[in-house]
Structure formats: structure tokens, C-alpha cells
């Protein structure tokens, strides 16, 4: 079940983030480090009504933050395909729940929000060495754009169909 994140979820989200960070480290993906993302980030996402959590049997197995584009680093490149975009931040899937379609369910929520808000596209950035996320993005119709040097990330965008 995909629902809005709440303050009572913060401790569990903190633990999930640590598990994901540790899993990334084992896979040699330097995307995040201990301390990011953490409950302070998730709390702000909840305050902004932007955090969604995927739960099964009351346990959080995934989360995603969905915000309108307002990222200064995104303004440093000119290859974006559309202007009015929603942006994915802090997408997490529990390592034990991979390959169960949770990431696709999270992405479907972004598409739903994007279409309801009349957004033209979905944008995301990821570390160049995050081969798992890069594969997921390409598989789901995102186009790799430029390197965001200021934040050491690759930019991706998916144009939303009418």
C-alpha cells in the first residue's frame, strides 16, 4: 500500500535509509553516506507533503519524495526536454524487497502526481556509478541527459504522455 509519509514513520525511514546506504556500499555505489538521507530530510519532506511510503503488513519497504522542480543545480545544464517538471528525490527500496515491483509502484505514483499536476516531465539525478538506478531509469523510459558537475550526478528526464 502506498500512502503519504507521517511523522510516526521517521524512525523506520531512518533505519531503512541506513540499510539502503549499507547495501549501496556493498555494491560499490557511492550515492549516499551515513547521515544522508536521514530523518531530518524525511521530516522536511513530510512537512512539504511530498513523502510517500510503500508498506506491506505495516512495514515500510520503500519510500519516495516527489517535489516540483526547484533545484538550483538543475539550472546549470541546458539539455532538459521540458520546463514544468516534478522531481524524484530520495527513492528507497528495502534490500530484502528488491525485484518485487516496489520501485515501479513508486514511479507510477510519480507519474500519477505528474499528470494530475499537469507537469510535462519527471526529472531525477543519480550518481554516475549507481548502475542499479541508471538501469531502472533507462528501462522505464528516462533519457540520460548531461552531467550535473556541481552535485556530481547524471541528469535524467522522462516526458509524460498526454
DRENPA-3360 file (N, C-alpha, C; in nm, 2 decimals, always signed):
BEGIN
1 = XXXXXXXX = +0.09/-0.12/+0.00/+0.00/+0.00/+0.00/+0.09/+0.12/+0.00 ~ +0.06/+0.22/-0.09/+0.13/+0.34/-0.10/+0.06/+0.45/-0.03 ~ +0.11/+0.52/+0.07/+0.05/+0.62/+0.14/+0.14/+0.74/+0.17 ~ +0.08/+0.85/+0.21/+0.16/+0.97/+0.25/+0.24/+0.93/+0.37 ~ +0.37/+0.97/+0.38/+0.45/+0.95/+0.49/+0.41/+1.04/+0.61 ~ +0.42/+0.99/+0.73/+0.38/+1.06/+0.85/+0.50/+1.06/+0.95 ~ +0.49/+1.15/+1.05/+0.60/+1.17/+1.15/+0.62/+1.03/+1.22 ~ +0.52/+0.95/+1.24/+0.54/+0.82/+1.31/+0.63/+0.73/+1.23;
9 = XXXXXXXX = +0.65/+0.76/+1.10/+0.73/+0.68/+1.01/+0.88/+0.71/+1.02 ~ +0.92/+0.83/+1.08/+1.05/+0.88/+1.07/+1.16/+0.78/+1.12 ~ +1.14/+0.72/+1.23/+1.24/+0.62/+1.29/+1.26/+0.51/+1.19 ~ +1.15/+0.45/+1.14/+1.16/+0.34/+1.05/+1.23/+0.38/+0.92 ~ +1.20/+0.50/+0.87/+1.26/+0.55/+0.75/+1.41/+0.57/+0.77 ~ +1.45/+0.62/+0.89/+1.59/+0.63/+0.92/+1.66/+0.50/+0.91 ~ +1.60/+0.40/+0.97/+1.66/+0.26/+0.96/+1.66/+0.21/+0.82 ~ +1.56/+0.23/+0.74/+1.55/+0.19/+0.60/+1.67/+0.26/+0.52;
17 = XXXXXXXX = +1.68/+0.39/+0.54/+1.79/+0.46/+0.47/+1.93/+0.40/+0.51 ~ +1.95/+0.37/+0.63/+2.08/+0.31/+0.67/+2.10/+0.17/+0.60 ~ +1.99/+0.09/+0.59/+2.00/-0.04/+0.52/+2.04/-0.02/+0.37 ~ +1.97/+0.08/+0.31/+1.99/+0.11/+0.17/+2.14/+0.16/+0.15 ~ +2.18/+0.25/+0.24/+2.32/+0.31/+0.22/+2.42/+0.19/+0.24 ~ +2.40/+0.10/+0.33/+2.49/-0.01/+0.35/+2.49/-0.10/+0.23 ~ +2.37/-0.12/+0.17/+2.36/-0.21/+0.06/+2.43/-0.14/-0.06 ~ +2.42/-0.01/-0.08/+2.48/+0.06/-0.19/+2.64/+0.04/-0.17;
25 = XXXXXXXX = +2.68/+0.06/-0.05/+2.83/+0.05/-0.02/+2.88/-0.09/-0.06 ~ +2.80/-0.19/-0.03/+2.84/-0.33/-0.07/+2.85/-0.35/-0.22 ~ +2.77/-0.27/-0.29/+2.76/-0.28/-0.43/+2.85/-0.17/-0.50 ~ +2.94/-0.11/-0.42/+3.03/-0.01/-0.46/+2.96/+0.11/-0.53 ~ +2.85/+0.15/-0.47/+2.78/+0.27/-0.53/+2.79/+0.38/-0.42 ~ +2.87/+0.48/-0.45/+2.89/+0.59/-0.36/+2.78/+0.70/-0.36 ~ +2.66/+0.66/-0.38/+2.55/+0.76/-0.40/+2.53/+0.84/-0.27 ~ +2.52/+0.77/-0.16/+2.49/+0.84/-0.03/+2.59/+0.79/+0.08;
33 = XXXXXXXX = +2.59/+0.87/+0.19/+2.67/+0.83/+0.30/+2.59/+0.84/+0.43 ~ +2.64/+0.78/+0.53/+2.56/+0.78/+0.66/+2.53/+0.93/+0.69 ~ +2.41/+0.95/+0.73/+2.37/+1.09/+0.75/+2.29/+1.15/+0.64 ~ +2.29/+1.09/+0.52/+2.20/+1.13/+0.41/+2.16/+1.01/+0.33 ~ +2.03/+1.00/+0.31/+1.92/+1.07/+0.37/+1.90/+1.02/+0.52 ~ +1.84/+1.11/+0.59/+1.81/+1.08/+0.73/+1.67/+1.14/+0.77 ~ +1.64/+1.12/+0.90/+1.50/+1.17/+0.95/+1.48/+1.32/+0.93 ~ +1.59/+1.40/+0.94/+1.57/+1.54/+0.92/+1.52/+1.57/+0.78;
41 = XXXXXXXX = +1.58/+1.50/+0.68/+1.53/+1.52/+0.54/+1.39/+1.47/+0.52 ~ +1.36/+1.35/+0.58/+1.23/+1.29/+0.57/+1.12/+1.38/+0.64 ~ +1.16/+1.44/+0.75/+1.07/+1.53/+0.82/+1.03/+1.65/+0.73 ~ +1.13/+1.71/+0.67/+1.10/+1.82/+0.58/+1.01/+1.77/+0.46 ~ +1.04/+1.65/+0.41/+0.95/+1.60/+0.30/+0.81/+1.58/+0.35 ~ +0.79/+1.54/+0.47/+0.66/+1.52/+0.53/+0.59/+1.66/+0.54 ~ +0.67/+1.76/+0.59/+0.62/+1.90/+0.61/+0.58/+1.95/+0.47 ~ +0.64/+1.91/+0.37/+0.61/+1.96/+0.23/+0.50/+1.87/+0.16;
49 = XXXXXXXX = +0.45/+1.78/+0.24/+0.35/+1.68/+0.18/+0.40/+1.61/+0.06 ~ +0.53/+1.58/+0.06/+0.60/+1.52/-0.06/+0.65/+1.38/-0.04 ~ +0.64/+1.33/+0.08/+0.69/+1.19/+0.10/+0.58/+1.09/+0.10 ~ +0.61/+0.98/+0.02/+0.52/+0.87/+0.02/+0.59/+0.74/+0.06 ~ +0.53/+0.65/+0.13/+0.59/+0.53/+0.17/+0.51/+0.41/+0.12 ~ +0.58/+0.31/+0.09/+0.51/+0.18/+0.05/+0.52/+0.08/+0.16 ~ +0.41/+0.04/+0.21/+0.41/-0.05/+0.32/+0.34/-0.19/+0.29 ~ +0.39/-0.29/+0.35/+0.33/-0.42/+0.34/+0.33/-0.48/+0.48;
57 = XXXXXXXX = +0.21/-0.52/+0.53/+0.19/-0.57/+0.66/+0.24/-0.46/+0.77 ~ +0.22/-0.34/+0.74/+0.26/-0.23/+0.83/+0.41/-0.20/+0.83 ~ +0.49/-0.26/+0.75/+0.64/-0.24/+0.74/+0.67/-0.16/+0.62 ~ +0.75/-0.05/+0.63/+0.79/+0.03/+0.52/+0.90/-0.04/+0.44 ~ +0.86/-0.07/+0.31/+0.96/-0.14/+0.22/+1.01/-0.04/+0.11 ~ +0.95/+0.08/+0.11/+1.00/+0.17/+0.01/+0.95/+0.31/+0.04 ~ +1.02/+0.41/-0.01/+0.97/+0.55/+0.00/+1.02/+0.63/-0.12 ~ +0.96/+0.74/-0.13/+0.99/+0.83/-0.24/+0.95/+0.97/-0.21;
65 = XXXXXXXX = +1.03/+1.07/-0.24/+0.99/+1.21/-0.23/+0.96/+1.27/-0.37 ~ +0.85/+1.34/-0.38/+0.81/+1.39/-0.51/+0.78/+1.54/-0.49 ~ +0.86/+1.62/-0.56/+0.85/+1.77/-0.54/+0.85/+1.84/-0.68 ~ +0.79/+1.95/-0.69/+0.80/+2.03/-0.81/+0.95/+2.07/-0.83 ~ +0.99/+2.09/-0.95/+1.13/+2.12/-0.97/+1.16/+2.26/-0.91 ~ +1.27/+2.26/-0.83/+1.31/+2.39/-0.77/+1.46/+2.36/-0.73 ~ +1.53/+2.29/-0.81/+1.67/+2.26/-0.77/+1.77/+2.35/-0.84 ~ +1.84/+2.43/-0.77/+1.94/+2.52/-0.83/+2.04/+2.44/-0.92;
73 = XXXXXXXX = +2.09/+2.33/-0.88/+2.19/+2.26/-0.97/+2.13/+2.22/-1.11 ~ +1.99/+2.20/-1.11/+1.93/+2.17/-1.24/+1.94/+2.28/-1.34 ~ +1.95/+2.40/-1.29/+1.96/+2.52/-1.37/+2.10/+2.53/-1.44 ~ +2.19/+2.45/-1.40/+2.33/+2.46/-1.46/+2.35/+2.39/-1.59 ~ +2.24/+2.31/-1.64/+2.25/+2.25/-1.77/+2.13/+2.29/-1.85 ~ +2.15/+2.28/-1.98/+2.05/+2.33/-2.08/+1.98/+2.22/-2.16 ~ +2.01/+2.09/-2.13/+1.96/+1.98/-2.21/+1.82/+1.93/-2.17 ~ +1.76/+1.99/-2.07/+1.63/+1.94/-2.02/+1.53/+1.95/-2.14;
81 = XXXXXXXX = +1.44/+1.86/-2.14/+1.35/+1.85/-2.25/+1.22/+1.93/-2.23 ~ +1.19/+1.95/-2.10/+1.06/+2.02/-2.07/+1.09/+2.11/-1.95 ~ +1.00/+2.21/-1.93/+1.03/+2.31/-1.82/+0.95/+2.28/-1.70 ~ +0.82/+2.24/-1.71/+0.74/+2.22/-1.59/+0.75/+2.07/-1.55 ~ +0.83/+2.05/-1.45/+0.86/+1.91/-1.41/+0.85/+1.89/-1.26 ~ +0.82/+1.76/-1.23/+0.82/+1.71/-1.10/+0.95/+1.63/-1.08 ~ +1.01/+1.64/-0.96/+1.14/+1.58/-0.94/+1.13/+1.47/-0.84 ~ +1.20/+1.36/-0.86/+1.21/+1.25/-0.77/+1.34/+1.27/-0.68;
89 = XXXXXXXX = +1.32/+1.26/-0.55/+1.43/+1.26/-0.45/+1.42/+1.14/-0.36 ~ +1.53/+1.10/-0.31/+1.54/+1.00/-0.20/+1.45/+0.88/-0.22 ~ +1.46/+0.81/-0.34/+1.39/+0.69/-0.36/+1.46/+0.57/-0.30 ~ +1.39/+0.50/-0.21/+1.45/+0.39/-0.13/+1.36/+0.27/-0.15 ~ +1.43/+0.15/-0.17/+1.36/+0.02/-0.16/+1.44/-0.07/-0.07 ~ +1.37/-0.13/+0.03/+1.44/-0.22/+0.12/+1.52/-0.32/+0.04 ~ +1.64/-0.35/+0.08/+1.72/-0.45/+0.01/+1.66/-0.59/+0.00 ~ +1.58/-0.63/+0.11/+1.52/-0.76/+0.10/+1.39/-0.76/+0.02;
97 = XXXXXXXX = +1.35/-0.65/-0.03/+1.22/-0.64/-0.11/+1.25/-0.60/-0.25 ~ +1.37/-0.61/-0.30/+1.41/-0.58/-0.43/+1.35/-0.68/-0.53 ~ +1.32/-0.64/-0.65/+1.27/-0.73/-0.75/+1.12/-0.77/-0.73 ~ +1.05/-0.69/-0.65/+0.91/-0.72/-0.62/+0.82/-0.61/-0.68 ~ +0.88/-0.52/-0.76/+0.80/-0.42/-0.83/+0.77/-0.30/-0.75 ~ +0.84/-0.29/-0.63/+0.81/-0.17/-0.54/+0.86/-0.04/-0.61 ~ +0.98/-0.04/-0.67/+1.03/+0.08/-0.74/+0.93/+0.12/-0.85 ~ +0.87/+0.02/-0.92/+0.78/+0.06/-1.03/+0.65/+0.12/-0.97;
105 = XXXXXXXX = +0.61/+0.07/-0.85/+0.49/+0.13/-0.79/+0.52/+0.27/-0.74 ~ +0.64/+0.29/-0.69/+0.68/+0.43/-0.65/+0.68/+0.52/-0.78 ~ +0.74/+0.47/-0.89/+0.74/+0.55/-1.01/+0.60/+0.58/-1.06 ~ +0.51/+0.48/-1.06/+0.37/+0.50/-1.10/+0.31/+0.61/-1.02 ~ +0.34/+0.63/-0.89/+0.29/+0.74/-0.81/+0.34/+0.87/-0.86 ~ +0.46/+0.88/-0.90/+0.52/+1.00/-0.96/+0.45/+1.04/-1.09 ~ +0.43/+0.94/-1.17/+0.36/+0.96/-1.30/+0.22/+1.01/-1.27 ~ +0.15/+0.95/-1.18/+0.01/+0.99/-1.14/+0.01/+1.14/-1.09;
113 = XXXXXXXX = +0.10/+1.17/-1.00/+0.11/+1.31/-0.95/+0.15/+1.41/-1.06 ~ +0.24/+1.36/-1.15/+0.28/+1.45/-1.26/+0.17/+1.48/-1.35 ~ +0.09/+1.38/-1.38/-0.02/+1.40/-1.48/-0.13/+1.49/-1.41 ~ -0.16/+1.46/-1.28/-0.27/+1.53/-1.21/-0.23/+1.68/-1.20 ~ -0.10/+1.71/-1.18/-0.05/+1.84/-1.17/-0.02/+1.91/-1.30 ~ -0.05/+1.85/-1.41/-0.02/+1.90/-1.54/+0.13/+1.93/-1.57 ~ +0.21/+1.84/-1.51/+0.35/+1.85/-1.53/+0.39/+1.79/-1.67 ~ +0.49/+1.84/-1.73/+0.53/+1.79/-1.86/+0.63/+1.67/-1.85;
121 = XXXXXXXX = +0.70/+1.66/-1.74/+0.80/+1.56/-1.73/+0.84/+1.53/-1.59 ~ +0.92/+1.42/-1.57/+0.97/+1.38/-1.44/+1.12/+1.39/-1.46 ~ +1.19/+1.45/-1.36/+1.33/+1.46/-1.36/+1.39/+1.39/-1.23 ~ +1.51/+1.35/-1.25/+1.58/+1.28/-1.14/+1.73/+1.29/-1.17 ~ +1.81/+1.28/-1.07/+1.95/+1.27/-1.09/+2.00/+1.15/-1.00 ~ +2.11/+1.10/-1.05/+2.17/+0.98/-0.98/+2.32/+0.98/-1.00 ~ +2.39/+0.92/-0.91/+2.54/+0.91/-0.92/+2.58/+0.83/-1.04 ~ +2.68/+0.87/-1.11/+2.73/+0.80/-1.23/+2.75/+0.65/-1.20;
129 = XXXXXXXX = +2.80/+0.62/-1.08/+2.83/+0.48/-1.05/+2.71/+0.40/-1.00 ~ +2.59/+0.46/-0.99/+2.47/+0.39/-0.94/+2.41/+0.32/-1.06 ~ +2.47/+0.21/-1.10/+2.43/+0.13/-1.21/+2.29/+0.07/-1.20 ~ +2.25/+0.04/-1.07/+2.12/-0.01/-1.05/+2.01/+0.09/-1.08 ~ +2.03/+0.21/-1.03/+1.93/+0.31/-1.06/+1.93/+0.35/-1.21 ~ +2.05/+0.36/-1.27/+2.06/+0.40/-1.41/+1.99/+0.30/-1.50 ~ +2.00/+0.17/-1.46/+1.94/+0.06/-1.54/+1.78/+0.08/-1.52 ~ +1.74/+0.10/-1.40/+1.59/+0.12/-1.37/+1.54/+0.23/-1.45;
137 = XXXXXXXX = +1.61/+0.35/-1.45/+1.56/+0.47/-1.52/+1.55/+0.44/-1.67 ~ +1.65/+0.38/-1.73/+1.65/+0.36/-1.87/+1.54/+0.26/-1.91 ~ +1.52/+0.16/-1.83/+1.42/+0.06/-1.85/+1.28/+0.12/-1.85 ~ +1.26/+0.23/-1.77/+1.13/+0.30/-1.76/+1.12/+0.43/-1.84 ~ +1.20/+0.44/-1.94/+1.18/+0.55/-2.04/+1.24/+0.68/-2.01 ~ +1.33/+0.68/-1.91/+1.40/+0.81/-1.88/+1.52/+0.82/-1.98 ~ +1.55/+0.94/-2.02/+1.65/+0.97/-2.11/+1.77/+1.03/-2.03 ~ +1.89/+0.98/-2.05/+2.01/+1.03/-1.98/+2.05/+1.16/-2.05;
145 = XXXXXXXX = +2.06/+1.27/-1.97/+2.10/+1.40/-2.03/+2.24/+1.43/-1.99 ~ +2.26/+1.54/-1.93/+2.40/+1.59/-1.90/+2.44/+1.55/-1.76 ~ +2.57/+1.57/-1.74/+2.63/+1.56/-1.61/+2.62/+1.69/-1.53 ~ +2.56/+1.67/-1.41/+2.54/+1.79/-1.32/+2.67/+1.80/-1.24 ~ +2.77/+1.87/-1.29/+2.90/+1.87/-1.22/+2.89/+1.93/-1.08 ~ +2.81/+2.02/-1.06/+2.80/+2.09/-0.93/+2.76/+1.99/-0.81 ~ +2.69/+1.88/-0.85/+2.65/+1.79/-0.75/+2.70/+1.64/-0.78 ~ +2.78/+1.63/-0.88/+2.84/+1.50/-0.92/+2.73/+1.40/-0.95;
153 = XXXXXXXX = +2.64/+1.43/-1.03/+2.53/+1.34/-1.07/+2.50/+1.35/-1.22 ~ +2.43/+1.24/-1.27/+2.38/+1.24/-1.40/+2.23/+1.28/-1.40 ~ +2.19/+1.36/-1.49/+2.05/+1.41/-1.50/+1.98/+1.31/-1.60 ~ +1.85/+1.28/-1.56/+1.76/+1.20/-1.64/+1.63/+1.27/-1.64 ~ +1.55/+1.24/-1.75/+1.42/+1.30/-1.76/+1.33/+1.20/-1.84 ~ +1.21/+1.20/-1.80/+1.10/+1.12/-1.87/+0.99/+1.22/-1.90 ~ +0.96/+1.23/-2.03/+0.85/+1.31/-2.07/+0.72/+1.24/-2.05 ~ +0.62/+1.31/-1.98/+0.49/+1.25/-1.96/+0.40/+1.26/-2.08;
161 = XX = +0.34/+1.15/-2.11/+0.25/+1.14/-2.22/+0.12/+1.22/-2.18 ~ +0.05/+1.27/-2.28/-0.07/+1.34/-2.26/-0.18/+1.24/-2.21;
% end
